[in-house]
Amino acid sequence: MYNKIQTTKPQQFINITSKVAETVKNSNVRDGIAVIFVPHTTAGVTINENADPDVVRDMISALDKTYPTLGEYSHFEGNSHAHIKASLMG
């Protein structure tokens, strides 16, 4: 099964729990493991709470401070910060 998640910002956390649950429910699979995979090098999947929106703001803030957009990176495309953040997040 395949689901496309559309982002609207350069950095964004999207709760995909209900989409994953719906996909599993609508599949023919009744026993097994659901694998969530992101086929892009500047995106990732992580697990965290969703009750307090400050958690997401804090995570983005911490990542931006540690890996700023205009940091001293060797990668020439200008998105090294995104590659690093995605690798750390999962």
C-alpha positions in Angstrom: 0.0 0.0 0.0 1.1 3.5 -0.7 0.1 6.8 0.8 1.3 10.2 -0.2 1.6 12.8 2.6 1.7 16.4 1.3 3.7 18.9 3.3 3.1 22.7 3.2 6.2 24.0 4.9 10.0 23.5 4.6 10.0 21.9 8.1 7.0 20.2 9.3 5.8 17.5 11.7 2.7 15.7 10.5 0.7 13.2 12.6 0.1 10.2 10.3 -1.3 7.9 13.0 -4.9 7.9 11.7 -3.7 7.5 8.0 -1.6 4.5 9.0 -4.4 3.0 11.1 -6.9 3.5 8.2 -4.5 2.0 5.7 -3.9 -1.1 7.9 -7.7 -1.4 8.5 -8.5 -1.3 4.8 -5.8 -3.7 3.8 -6.2 -7.5 3.4 -3.5 -8.0 6.0 -4.8 -9.4 9.3 -1.5 -10.3 11.0 1.9 -8.8 10.6 3.9 -5.6 10.9 3.3 -2.3 9.2 6.4 -0.7 7.9 6.5 3.0 7.4 9.1 4.2 4.9 9.9 7.6 3.5 11.6 7.4 0.1 13.4 10.8 0.3 16.7 11.9 1.8 15.4 15.0 3.4 12.3 13.5 5.1 12.0 11.2 8.0 9.6 9.4 10.4 9.8 9.7 14.1 7.6 8.8 17.1 6.7 11.4 19.7 3.8 12.8 21.6 1.2 14.9 19.9 -0.6 16.3 23.0 1.4 19.5 23.4 2.2 21.5 20.3 5.2 23.1 22.2 7.0 19.8 21.8 7.1 20.1 18.0 8.1 23.8 18.2 10.9 22.9 20.7 12.1 20.1 18.4 12.2 22.3 15.3 13.9 25.0 17.3 16.5 22.7 18.7 17.2 21.2 15.3 17.5 24.7 13.7 19.9 25.8 16.3 22.1 22.7 16.0 21.8 22.4 12.2 21.1 25.9 10.8 20.0 26.4 7.2 23.1 28.5 6.4 25.6 26.4 8.3 29.1 25.7 6.9 28.3 22.6 4.9 30.2 21.1 1.9 27.2 19.8 0.0 26.6 22.3 -2.8 22.7 22.1 -3.1 22.1 24.2 0.0 20.0 21.5 1.8 22.6 19.8 3.9 20.8 20.8 7.1 17.7 18.9 5.8 19.7 15.8 5.1 21.2 15.8 8.6 17.9 16.5 10.3 16.2 13.7 8.4 18.9 11.3 9.2 18.7 12.1 12.9 14.9 12.0 13.1 14.6 8.6 11.4 
